[in-house]
Amino acid sequence: MAKKSPAKAKMIRAEAMRDAAKRRADMAAAKNSVSRGVIEVDEYAQVDGAWREIGLETQARRALVDDGLYKLSDLRKVSLAALKDLQGMGPNAIRVIVAEMKKADLSFRK
């Protein structure tokens, strides 16, 4: 698979962010869309590749994508406490993310 150009990647990321904002609004309106089977798996599969590579489980990947976090460097925008508060982020996911952040020499927002 050929590597996407930076402009194309930026366009896809912006589109994914708009879609994530729409999903968050829809989920807030529906209150509990997961139990109603509203989640579109294909939409998540397009944008959660970075999280899939580091071995995060599905719920944690969805929580990160819904919050607009698509890659490891995006985690610099949030604090560790805010990350722990996301629905679907368990202790194992936090442990994996913290380890990957240390490997990449990145830190959370204070």
C-alpha positions in Angstrom: 0.0 0.0 0.0 1.4 3.3 -1.0 2.0 6.0 1.6 -0.5 8.9 1.4 0.8 12.4 0.7 0.8 14.8 3.7 -2.0 16.8 2.2 -4.2 13.8 1.6 -3.5 12.5 5.1 -4.4 15.9 6.6 -7.6 15.9 4.6 -8.5 12.4 5.8 -7.7 13.3 9.4 -9.9 16.5 9.2 -12.7 14.5 7.7 -12.3 11.8 10.5 -12.3 14.6 13.1 -15.6 16.0 11.7 -17.1 12.5 11.7 -16.0 11.9 15.3 -17.6 15.2 16.4 -20.8 14.2 14.6 -20.7 10.8 16.3 -20.2 12.4 19.7 -23.2 14.6 19.1 -25.3 11.7 18.0 -24.2 9.6 20.9 -25.1 12.4 23.3 -28.5 12.7 21.7 -29.1 8.9 21.9 -27.6 8.7 25.4 -26.7 5.0 25.0 -26.1 4.3 21.3 -23.8 1.3 22.0 -26.6 -0.8 23.4 -28.8 0.1 20.4 -26.3 -1.1 17.9 -25.7 2.2 16.2 -21.9 2.0 16.1 -20.5 1.8 12.5 -17.4 -0.5 12.8 -16.1 0.5 9.3 -15.9 4.2 10.3 -13.7 3.3 13.3 -11.5 0.9 11.2 -10.5 3.8 8.9 -9.0 5.9 11.7 -7.9 3.7 14.6 -4.9 2.1 12.8 -2.4 3.7 15.2 -4.2 2.4 18.2 -4.6 -1.0 16.7 -0.8 -1.2 16.0 0.1 -0.7 19.7 -2.4 -3.4 20.8 -5.3 -1.5 22.3 -8.6 -3.2 22.7 -11.7 -2.2 20.8 -13.4 -0.2 23.5 -10.3 1.8 24.3 -9.7 2.5 20.5 -13.3 3.7 20.1 -13.0 6.0 23.2 -9.9 7.6 21.8 -11.3 8.1 18.3 -14.5 9.5 19.7 -12.5 12.0 21.7 -10.6 13.1 18.6 -7.3 11.4 19.4 -6.1 9.5 16.3 -2.4 9.0 17.0 0.0 8.9 19.9 1.2 12.5 19.5 -2.4 13.7 19.9 -2.3 12.5 23.5 -0.1 15.5 24.3 -3.3 17.6 24.2 -4.9 15.7 27.2 -3.9 15.0 30.7 -3.6 11.4 32.1 -6.5 12.1 34.4 -8.7 13.1 31.5 -7.6 10.0 29.6 -8.5 7.8 32.5 -12.0 9.4 32.7 -12.9 8.3 29.1 -15.5 5.6 29.0 -13.8 2.3 27.8 -10.3 3.1 29.1 -9.3 0.4 31.5 -6.2 0.0 33.5 -4.6 -2.2 30.8 -5.2 0.4 28.1 -3.7 3.1 30.3 -0.7 0.9 31.0 -0.1 0.3 27.3 -0.5 4.0 26.4 1.8 5.2 29.1 4.5 2.7 28.0 4.1 3.8 24.4 4.3 7.4 25.4 7.6 6.8 27.2 9.0 4.9 24.2 8.2 7.9 22.0 9.5 10.3 24.6 6.1 12.1 24.8 4.3 13.4 27.8 0.8 14.1 28.8 -0.6 17.6 29.3 -0.2 18.8 32.9 
